[in-house]
Amino acid sequence: MASILVTGGAGFIGSNLCRTLLAEGHTVHAVDNCITGSRTNVVPLESDTNFFFYLQDISDPQFLETFLRTKIDLIYSLACPTGVPNLITLAEEMLRTCSYGTFNVLEIAKHHRAKLLLSSTAEVYGQPLTSPQDETYNGNVNPLGMRSAYEEGKRFAESTLAMYVRKYDVDARVVRIFNTFGPGMSLNDFRVIPHFIQCVLNEQPLRLYGDGLQTRTHLYVDDLVRGLTTVMEHGIPGEAYNVGGEHQMTIRELAELVITLTDHTAGIVYEPHFIEDHTHRRPAVEKAKSLGWSQQVTVEEGLRRMVAHHLPLRVVTESEIQPSADQVIT
């Protein structure tokens, strides 16, 4: 079994990954400063003697010192503040994590000769001029735009990884994550699915920004975790792999599906968008499929699971749907 470092381990994706790795018998060192992650996500894991939690920031020298002296075999680098409302308030933290933090995790990988997977994002493609986006598409990004701290930060992180692969022969690869959802997401998040579920909980109309015709794909978190572990095991050093859903739908269609699954009666309201939005985002996933990965959970099934998690008395069954820190805690 491996000794595995997961940065961003108290986040939505990180905590789900930690749970999977522990179930496989690995030792997991989870690091998070909890600026957007939540300690509550990892509390259920703390009874496992193979789980260690560190309240640290990966951009700080302390993090580097800690893990240069802790034997590590694999690194999943997931740490970075996310969320549209944080694009101004946490822009500095995004850039520091993607720069200093990425250098630190790559130094740890180089020191231990550990395999590394860097989580990147569909945002590196910016406002895409082609659809679907494959890994050879270089994107359409505004370096001075409102989204630039996250978009350009992740592009810088990918470039840093590529340099370490070429110069130091570090065994590292990239996964570009597209819209993902599932239990563990904060319902205070402005990402669309938790936002809709929060509206259902509060018996409020589902709020759509713009005309609701923006298109997205959505992937259930279990499928993403399998994508991460598949690319870690089989991915080629220095290369990027899209992992995301294949079925494209408008935000309006997504809202209508949530209404159907929850029997929500407050309807939909439309508001002007508070930030420049990307009109479409859809991954080409043939490259990840060539490694043996594929989407297994449909959007509808994933939503049903998430709704059942948060609204156990509200979920509509399938038969009812009409067709149509130096602190270490062990």
Secondary structure as UniProt FT lines:
FT   STRAND          3..7
FT   TURN            8..10
FT   HELIX           12..23
FT   TURN            24..25
FT   STRAND          27..32
FT   HELIX           39..41
FT   HELIX           43..45
FT   TURN            46..47
FT   TURN            49..50
FT   STRAND          51..55
FT   TURN            58..59
FT   HELIX           61..68
FT   STRAND          74..77
FT   TURN            84..85
FT   HELIX           86..89
FT   HELIX           91..96
FT   HELIX           97..101
FT   HELIX           102..112
FT   STRAND          115..121
FT   HELIX           122..125
FT   TURN            135..136
FT   TURN            143..144
FT   TURN            146..147
FT   HELIX           148..168
FT   STRAND          172..177
FT   STRAND          180..181
FT   TURN            183..184
FT   TURN            187..188
FT   HELIX           192..201
FT   TURN            202..203
FT   STRAND          206..209
FT   TURN            210..211
FT   STRAND          215..217
FT   STRAND          219..220
FT   HELIX           221..234
FT   TURN            237..238
FT   STRAND          240..243
FT   STRAND          248..250
FT   HELIX           251..262
FT   STRAND          268..271
FT   HELIX           286..289
FT   TURN            290..292
FT   HELIX           299..310
FT   TURN            312..314
FT   HELIX           318..320
FT   STRAND          328..329
//
